[in-house]
Amino acid sequence: MNMKKKALLMGFGLQGHGALYDLIKFGDFEEIRVLDNREDLEEALNKFDSVSPAIVPIKGTITDRPLLESAIRGVDIVICLLPRDFALPMAELAVEMGTNYTCASYMGNFCNDEESRQRQKKRLEKLACEAKRKKITVLTQCGLDPGLDLLLAGEAVRQYDSVEDFISYGAGFPDIKAADNPISYKFTWTVEGVMRSYYRPARIIKDSKVVDIEPGEIFFDKNIHTLSIDELGGVLECFPNGDSAALAEELGIRNQVRSMGRYVCRWKGHCAFWRVFANCGFLKDEKVTVHGVSVDKIPFIAAILSAEPQFFYKDDEQDVTLTRVDVKGMRGGKKVRIIYQIIDKKDLTSGYTSMTRTVGFVVSMGAMMALNGELGEGGMITPVEMPFIKTVKELEKRGIIVTHKEYELDE
């Protein structure tokens, strides 16, 4: 950055903590404002002991429009780490106020009907046009999944004349030595967020046709496959996640790809638990009455799970994140398989989990690249369009390493 800038960080949970750390370590900011509704916000920020940049706490909620406008006014970029539902409205507000924007989540919700998809598409197109007109950068989906998977996907697809098969993985799970509870999983983000992600529809491409998978079916055996990676030391179960058809359109391969899927990975046995859990109705966003009191089902069950220490990491335990893109297609008349992969683990020295490193650090990195003018002259982009070599070098500064393998295949 040529001159010191100001940033607004929205959300100061686990990922927000990591993003602030990264902004201070690698950035050159005059001021970083942090907006959150937590009561201990000032105390939490004091732990950073930063004189330059100045860290400014803003305690409040995003339903307070005057507060939001005041927080955004005068900053060069908004970094949004709020829940997914807020990513699009916060982007619209930032662009309205003439401010660059980045987030680590999808923009809007996954829609399983065409009318809703088209309505959301028009809203995004309007935002993109306005950002382009104002020469404002809106970098979306800049985390782990979505994020690093899109970065690797874009680079892999650019290597081909035509793509036939595409599969990607984005996942966080315990190091196999720490997978020591009944679900072989520990939480590195909100329990409620995980539960909601386990009851979303998905879309894959099979035999060149789009296949819709209902929320209660993502853990069915017919939708699961296994993956073994020597470095991880065990067998992973992989279940569908997100909209592969939309990604195929973004990558420009929809008319050529025969099979395509985006997947989440967990240790073997995890899916069987959540299949029963989901199909008992425990993941439906409904209210239930408990002793005469109406409560939301998901937050209620999340609170029960959160009360169990076995579902959270001890200080000396590591989480793992896996980002992997495995593509087959034609290049120069030959059939080629290309694999890009990132395996990252918790940094036991700093204490930052791999999930925080690959979400909080990555969204911070994207924000600084936007401010440095490395992402073009405005408009809405995703990591698919980020400069690959430059981005890989930035990841390496943070100890996040991309590997690459190629194989020629028989016809």
C-alpha positions as CSV (number, residue, x, y, z in Angstrom):
1,M,0.0,0.0,0.0
2,N,1.5,3.3,-1.1
3,M,-0.1,5.3,1.8
4,K,-1.6,4.2,5.1
5,K,-5.2,3.2,4.9
6,K,-8.2,2.6,7.1
7,A,-10.2,-0.6,7.3
8,L,-13.4,-1.8,9.0
9,L,-13.5,-5.4,10.2
10,M,-17.0,-6.6,10.7
11,G,-17.2,-9.5,13.1
12,F,-14.7,-10.4,15.8
13,G,-15.1,-14.1,16.4
14,L,-12.4,-16.7,15.7
15,Q,-11.9,-15.7,12.1
16,G,-12.1,-12.0,12.9
17,H,-9.4,-12.4,15.5
18,G,-7.1,-14.1,12.9
19,A,-7.9,-11.4,10.3
20,L,-7.0,-8.6,12.6
21,Y,-3.7,-10.4,13.5
22,D,-2.9,-10.7,9.8
23,L,-3.8,-7.1,9.0
24,I,-1.5,-5.8,11.7
25,K,1.3,-8.2,10.8
26,F,1.3,-7.7,7.0
27,G,-0.5,-4.5,6.4
28,D,0.4,-0.8,6.7
29,F,-2.8,0.7,8.2
30,E,-3.4,3.9,10.0
31,E,-6.5,2.6,11.7
32,I,-8.5,-0.6,11.9
33,R,-12.1,-0.3,13.2
34,V,-13.7,-3.5,14.6
35,L,-17.4,-3.8,14.7
36,D,-19.0,-6.5,16.9
37,N,-21.8,-6.8,19.5
38,R,-19.8,-8.8,22.0
39,E,-19.7,-7.2,25.5
40,D,-16.0,-7.8,26.0
41,L,-15.0,-6.2,22.7
42,E,-12.6,-3.6,24.1
43,E,-11.0,-6.1,26.5
44,A,-10.5,-8.6,23.6
45,L,-8.9,-5.9,21.4
46,N,-6.6,-4.7,24.1
47,K,-4.8,-8.1,23.9
48,F,-3.4,-7.0,20.6
49,D,-1.5,-4.1,22.3
50,S,-1.2,-2.2,19.0
51,V,-0.1,1.4,18.8
52,S,0.1,1.5,15.0
53,P,-2.3,0.8,13.6
54,A,-4.8,2.3,16.0
55,I,-7.5,-0.3,16.8
56,V,-10.9,1.3,17.3
57,P,-13.7,-0.8,18.9
58,I,-17.3,-0.2,17.7
59,K,-19.8,-2.0,19.8
60,G,-23.2,-2.4,18.2
61,T,-25.4,-4.4,15.9
62,I,-25.7,-4.4,12.1
63,T,-29.4,-3.6,12.4
64,D,-28.3,-0.1,13.5
65,R,-28.1,1.6,10.0
66,P,-26.7,4.9,11.3
67,L,-24.0,3.1,13.3
68,L,-23.1,1.0,10.2
69,E,-22.8,4.1,8.0
70,S,-20.7,5.9,10.6
71,A,-18.4,2.8,10.9
72,I,-17.9,2.6,7.1
73,R,-17.5,6.3,6.5
74,G,-13.9,7.2,5.8
75,V,-12.5,3.7,5.5
76,D,-10.8,2.3,2.4
77,I,-12.1,-1.3,2.7
78,V,-14.8,-3.3,4.6
79,I,-13.8,-6.8,5.6
80,C,-16.9,-8.8,6.4
81,L,-16.7,-11.9,8.6
82,L,-20.4,-11.8,9.7
83,P,-22.7,-14.8,9.1
84,R,-23.3,-15.6,5.4
85,D,-26.8,-14.0,5.3
86,F,-25.2,-10.6,5.8
87,A,-22.5,-10.8,3.1
88,L,-24.6,-9.4,0.3
89,P,-26.4,-6.6,2.1
90,M,-23.1,-5.4,3.6
91,A,-21.5,-5.4,0.2
92,E,-24.4,-3.4,-1.2
93,L,-24.0,-0.9,1.6
94,A,-20.2,-0.6,1.2
95,V,-20.5,0.0,-2.6
96,E,-23.3,2.5,-2.0
97,M,-20.9,4.4,0.3
98,G,-18.0,4.1,-2.2
99,T,-15.9,1.6,-0.2
100,N,-14.0,-1.5,-1.3
101,Y,-15.3,-4.8,0.2
102,T,-14.2,-8.3,0.8
103,C,-15.8,-11.3,2.6
104,A,-15.0,-15.0,3.2
105,S,-18.5,-16.4,2.4
106,Y,-20.8,-16.9,-0.4
107,M,-22.9,-13.9,-1.5
108,G,-26.4,-14.7,-0.6
109,N,-28.0,-18.1,0.0
110,F,-28.0,-21.3,-2.1
111,C,-31.4,-21.3,-3.9
112,N,-32.9,-24.6,-5.0
113,D,-35.5,-23.1,-7.3
114,E,-34.8,-21.3,-10.6
115,E,-36.9,-18.3,-9.8
116,S,-35.0,-17.5,-6.6
117,R,-31.7,-18.2,-8.4
118,Q,-32.5,-15.7,-11.1
119,R,-33.7,-13.1,-8.6
120,Q,-30.5,-13.4,-6.6
121,K,-28.4,-13.4,-9.8
122,K,-30.0,-10.1,-10.9
123,R,-29.2,-8.6,-7.5
124,L,-25.5,-9.7,-7.8
125,E,-25.3,-8.4,-11.4
126,K,-26.6,-5.0,-10.2
127,L,-24.0,-4.9,-7.5
128,A,-21.2,-5.9,-9.9
129,C,-22.2,-3.1,-12.4
130,E,-22.3,-0.5,-9.7
131,A,-18.9,-1.6,-8.3
132,K,-17.4,-1.5,-11.8
133,R,-18.9,2.0,-12.5
134,K,-17.5,3.4,-9.2
135,K,-14.2,1.5,-9.7
136,I,-14.7,-0.3,-6.4
137,T,-13.3,-3.8,-5.8
138,V,-15.7,-6.3,-4.3
139,L,-13.8,-9.5,-3.6
140,T,-16.2,-12.3,-2.5
141,Q,-15.8,-15.9,-1.2
142,C,-12.2,-15.2,-0.1
143,G,-11.7,-17.8,2.6
144,L,-11.1,-21.6,2.6
145,D,-14.2,-23.0,1.0
146,P,-15.3,-20.9,-0.7
147,G,-11.9,-19.2,-1.4
148,L,-8.8,-21.2,-1.7
149,D,-10.7,-23.9,-3.6
150,L,-11.7,-21.3,-6.2
151,L,-8.1,-20.0,-6.5
152,L,-6.9,-23.6,-7.2
153,A,-9.9,-24.3,-9.5
154,G,-9.3,-21.3,-11.7
155,E,-5.6,-22.1,-12.2
156,A,-6.2,-25.8,-12.8
157,V,-8.9,-25.1,-15.5
158,R,-6.7,-22.6,-17.3
159,Q,-4.2,-25.4,-18.0
160,Y,-6.7,-27.2,-20.2
161,D,-8.1,-27.1,-23.8
162,S,-11.2,-28.8,-22.4
163,V,-12.2,-30.2,-19.0
164,E,-14.0,-33.5,-18.7
165,D,-14.0,-34.2,-14.9
166,F,-13.7,-31.8,-12.0
167,I,-13.8,-32.5,-8.3
168,S,-12.9,-30.2,-5.4
169,Y,-12.6,-30.5,-1.7
170,G,-12.6,-27.9,1.0
171,A,-12.7,-29.1,4.6
172,G,-11.5,-28.7,8.2
173,F,-11.3,-31.6,10.6
174,P,-9.1,-32.8,13.5
175,D,-5.6,-34.2,13.0
176,I,-6.3,-38.0,13.1
177,K,-4.7,-38.2,16.6
178,A,-7.3,-35.6,17.9
179,A,-10.3,-37.3,16.3
180,D,-11.1,-39.0,19.6
181,N,-14.8,-38.5,20.2
182,P,-17.9,-40.3,18.9
183,I,-18.2,-38.1,15.8
184,S,-14.5,-37.9,15.0
185,Y,-14.8,-34.1,14.7
186,K,-14.1,-31.0,16.7
187,F,-15.5,-27.5,16.1
188,T,-13.3,-24.6,14.9
189,W,-16.2,-22.4,14.0
190,T,-19.6,-21.9,15.4
191,V,-21.5,-25.1,16.2
192,E,-24.7,-23.5,14.9
193,G,-22.9,-22.6,11.6
194,V,-21.7,-26.2,11.2
195,M,-25.2,-27.5,11.8
196,R,-26.8,-25.1,9.3
197,S,-24.2,-26.1,6.7
198,Y,-25.2,-29.7,7.2
199,Y,-28.7,-29.1,6.1
200,R,-28.3,-27.3,2.8
201,P,-29.1,-28.5,-0.7
202,A,-26.3,-29.2,-3.1
203,R,-25.9,-29.6,-6.9
204,I,-23.5,-31.8,-8.8
205,I,-23.0,-32.6,-12.5
206,K,-23.3,-36.3,-13.5
207,D,-23.2,-37.5,-17.1
208,S,-23.3,-33.8,-18.2
209,K,-26.6,-33.2,-16.3
210,V,-27.2,-31.2,-13.2
211,V,-28.4,-33.3,-10.2
212,D,-30.1,-31.6,-7.3
213,I,-29.5,-33.1,-3.9
214,E,-32.0,-32.3,-1.1
215,P,-30.8,-31.1,2.3
216,G,-31.7,-34.3,4.1
217,E,-29.8,-36.4,1.5
218,I,-26.3,-35.1,1.4
219,F,-25.2,-37.8,3.9
220,F,-26.9,-40.6,2.0
221,D,-24.4,-43.4,1.0
222,K,-25.2,-42.8,-2.7
223,N,-23.8,-39.2,-2.4
224,I,-20.7,-40.1,-0.4
225,H,-17.3,-41.3,-1.6
226,T,-14.0,-41.8,0.2
227,L,-10.6,-40.2,-0.2
228,S,-7.3,-41.4,1.1
229,I,-4.3,-39.0,1.3
230,D,-1.1,-40.5,2.7
231,E,-0.1,-37.3,4.6
232,L,-3.3,-37.4,6.6
233,G,-3.1,-41.0,7.7
234,G,-6.7,-42.2,7.3
235,V,-9.8,-42.5,5.2
236,L,-12.0,-39.5,4.6
237,E,-15.7,-39.5,3.8
238,C,-16.7,-36.8,1.3
239,F,-20.2,-35.4,0.9
240,P,-21.5,-32.8,-1.5
241,N,-21.4,-29.1,-0.7
242,G,-22.6,-26.1,-2.7
243,D,-23.6,-25.5,-6.3
244,S,-21.2,-27.2,-8.7
245,A,-23.3,-26.1,-11.7
246,A,-22.9,-22.4,-10.8
247,L,-19.1,-22.9,-10.4
248,A,-19.0,-24.6,-13.8
249,E,-20.6,-21.5,-15.3
250,E,-18.1,-19.3,-13.5
251,L,-15.1,-21.4,-14.7
252,G,-16.5,-21.5,-18.3
253,I,-16.7,-25.3,-18.5
254,R,-20.4,-26.0,-18.1
255,N,-20.8,-27.0,-21.8
256,Q,-17.8,-29.5,-21.7
257,V,-17.6,-31.0,-18.2
258,R,-19.1,-34.5,-17.8
259,S,-18.9,-34.9,-14.0
260,M,-18.3,-32.2,-11.4
261,G,-18.7,-31.9,-7.6
262,R,-17.6,-29.9,-4.6
263,Y,-17.2,-31.8,-1.4
264,V,-16.6,-31.5,2.3
265,C,-14.4,-34.2,4.0
266,R,-14.7,-35.8,7.5
267,W,-13.2,-38.8,9.1
268,K,-14.9,-42.1,8.4
269,G,-18.0,-42.6,10.5
270,H,-18.9,-38.9,10.8
271,C,-21.5,-39.0,8.0
272,A,-23.5,-41.9,9.6
273,F,-24.1,-39.9,12.8
274,W,-25.3,-36.8,10.9
275,R,-27.4,-38.8,8.5
276,V,-29.5,-40.0,11.4
277,F,-29.4,-36.6,13.1
278,A,-30.6,-34.8,10.0
279,N,-33.3,-37.3,9.1
280,C,-34.6,-37.2,12.6
281,G,-35.4,-33.6,11.9
282,F,-32.9,-32.2,14.3
283,L,-31.3,-29.8,11.7
284,K,-34.5,-28.2,10.6
285,D,-34.8,-24.5,11.3
286,E,-37.9,-24.7,13.5
287,K,-39.1,-23.7,16.9
288,V,-39.8,-26.2,19.7
289,T,-41.5,-25.8,23.1
290,V,-39.4,-26.7,26.1
291,H,-41.1,-26.5,29.5
292,G,-43.6,-24.0,28.0
293,V,-40.9,-21.9,26.5
294,S,-40.6,-21.5,22.7
295,V,-37.0,-21.9,21.5
296,D,-35.2,-22.2,18.1
297,K,-34.3,-25.8,17.6
298,I,-30.8,-25.3,16.0
299,P,-29.4,-22.8,18.6
300,F,-30.8,-25.0,21.4
301,I,-29.1,-28.2,20.1
302,A,-26.0,-26.2,19.3
303,A,-25.9,-25.1,23.0
304,I,-26.1,-28.7,24.1
305,L,-23.2,-29.7,21.8
306,S,-21.2,-26.6,22.9
307,A,-21.4,-27.7,26.5
308,E,-19.4,-30.9,25.8
309,P,-15.6,-30.3,26.0
310,Q,-14.9,-33.4,23.9
311,F,-16.1,-31.5,20.8
312,F,-13.4,-28.8,21.1
313,Y,-9.6,-28.8,20.8
314,K,-7.1,-28.9,23.6
315,D,-4.3,-26.5,23.4
316,D,-1.8,-29.1,22.1
317,E,-4.2,-30.6,19.5
318,Q,-4.1,-29.6,15.9
319,D,-6.9,-29.2,13.3
320,V,-6.3,-29.8,9.6
321,T,-7.6,-28.0,6.6
322,L,-7.6,-29.7,3.2
323,T,-8.1,-27.8,-0.1
324,R,-7.8,-30.0,-3.2
325,V,-8.8,-29.7,-6.8
326,D,-8.5,-32.8,-9.0
327,V,-9.2,-32.2,-12.7
328,K,-9.0,-34.4,-15.8
329,G,-9.2,-33.1,-19.4
330,M,-7.5,-32.6,-22.7
331,R,-4.4,-30.5,-23.3
332,G,-2.4,-30.5,-26.5
333,G,-4.2,-33.6,-27.7
334,K,-3.3,-35.6,-24.6
335,K,-5.5,-36.5,-21.6
336,V,-4.0,-35.0,-18.4
337,R,-4.8,-35.1,-14.7
338,I,-3.8,-32.1,-12.6
339,I,-4.1,-31.9,-8.8
340,Y,-3.6,-28.7,-6.8
341,Q,-3.6,-29.2,-3.0
342,I,-3.1,-27.4,0.3
343,I,-2.8,-29.3,3.6
344,D,-2.5,-26.9,6.5
345,K,-2.4,-27.5,10.3
346,K,-2.8,-25.4,13.4
347,D,0.3,-23.3,14.3
348,L,1.0,-24.5,17.9
349,T,3.4,-21.5,18.4
350,S,0.8,-18.8,17.7
351,G,-2.2,-20.9,18.7
352,Y,-4.1,-20.0,15.5
353,T,-6.1,-23.0,14.2
354,S,-5.7,-23.9,10.5
355,M,-9.3,-22.9,10.0
356,T,-8.5,-19.4,11.2
357,R,-5.3,-19.3,9.1
358,T,-7.1,-20.4,5.9
359,V,-10.1,-18.1,6.5
360,G,-9.1,-15.1,8.7
361,F,-5.6,-14.8,7.2
362,V,-6.8,-15.3,3.7
363,V,-9.6,-12.7,3.7
364,S,-7.1,-10.2,5.2
365,M,-4.6,-11.1,2.5
366,G,-7.3,-10.5,-0.2
367,A,-8.2,-7.2,1.3
368,M,-4.6,-6.0,1.2
369,M,-4.2,-7.2,-2.4
370,A,-7.4,-5.2,-3.3
371,L,-6.0,-2.1,-1.7
372,N,-2.7,-2.5,-3.5
373,G,-4.4,-2.5,-6.8
374,E,-3.5,-6.1,-7.6
375,L,-7.1,-7.2,-8.3
376,G,-7.9,-4.9,-11.2
377,E,-9.6,-1.6,-11.4
378,G,-12.9,-2.3,-9.8
379,G,-15.9,-4.7,-10.1
380,M,-16.9,-7.9,-8.4
381,I,-14.5,-10.8,-8.5
382,T,-13.8,-14.1,-6.7
383,P,-10.5,-15.9,-6.1
384,V,-10.9,-17.6,-9.5
385,E,-9.7,-14.3,-11.0
386,M,-6.9,-13.5,-8.5
387,P,-3.3,-13.5,-9.9
388,F,-2.3,-17.0,-9.0
389,I,1.5,-16.7,-8.7
390,K,1.3,-13.5,-6.6
391,T,-1.4,-15.0,-4.4
392,V,0.6,-18.2,-3.8
393,K,3.6,-16.1,-2.7
394,E,1.4,-14.2,-0.3
395,L,0.1,-17.5,1.1
396,E,3.7,-18.8,1.5
397,K,4.5,-15.7,3.7
398,R,1.8,-17.1,6.0
399,G,3.1,-20.7,5.9
400,I,0.3,-21.9,3.7
401,I,1.8,-24.0,0.9
402,V,0.3,-25.0,-2.5
403,T,1.4,-28.2,-4.1
404,H,0.9,-29.2,-7.7
405,K,1.1,-32.6,-9.5
406,E,0.4,-33.6,-13.1
407,Y,-0.1,-37.0,-14.8
408,E,-0.5,-38.0,-18.4
409,L,-3.4,-40.5,-18.7
410,D,-4.2,-43.2,-21.2
411,E,-7.0,-42.4,-23.6
